[in-house]
Amino acid sequence: MLSIKILGPGCANCRKLEQIAHEAVAALGIEAEISKVTDMQQIIAYDVLKTPGLVINEKLVSSGRIPTPQSVAEWIRAAG
């Protein structure tokens, strides 16, 4: 199963990114565990300087912006 992490303090952008991740997973029809990481020490451990961050299978694929649903779906496909 795919592991997807949303890195951020829980701001509006973080929630938007989480929503996009859920939509991408549903559109692809795959199973994934989507979790939120709000602890700043853990976020910094991923080398994220600006939130929100998106980690797929422990690989940082995006930070500091909200990617398009198409981009997220492509990253999920590539990781799967």
C-alpha angles and dihedrals in degrees: 000000000000119000116216122181128191109207119205146086094271099271124156091266091052091052091048091051090049090052091050091050091052091049093049092050091048092047091052092046094227134132118250137162108230116194137171122232111200100160108108093212090056092045091051089049087066090054091247110156096172127031147259098062128181122208122185117189090344093307118118107229102166140014138171095021144059108251122211118265087245091057092048091049090051092050091049091049091049091049093047 
